[in-house]
Amino acid sequence: MKTWTVHTRAGAAPELVQEGFSLGAAIFGALWLLLHRAWTPAVLLLCVELAAGWLLPQGLQMPAGLLLAWIAGIFGRDLVRWSLELRGYMLEHVVAASNEDLAVGRILTARPDLIEALPA
């Protein structure tokens, strides 16, 4: 069973963010954050990655890069939630389901008023 947080904003479709480690964020870093419209965290992560590459000695760059990738994987989804909050979304529910489609179904069952905000 997977867990999603459901974020809502007036006039917008609900956004679901899965809980847990993100392999995509660990592998792709700032690009993964950009694809999830987490602009501010993506820029901050990119700045930290560039600073680590420029400022650290050659022998520490690879371990630092691996550490940053691990941290991005652990906190990537939380950074997406933070970005949603910056854009005016509110944490509305926590939903458990085996996949995202069932999670959307559960939230729409609990909150039928959100159906209007879904794209056609």
Buried (B, 14 or more C-beta within 10 A) or exposed (E): EBEBBBBBBEEBBBBBBBBEBBEBBBEBBBBBBBEBEBEEBBEBBBEBBEEBEEEBEEEEBEEBBEEBBEBBBBBBBBBBBBBBEEBEBEEBBEBEBEEEEBBBEBBBEEBEEBEEEEEE
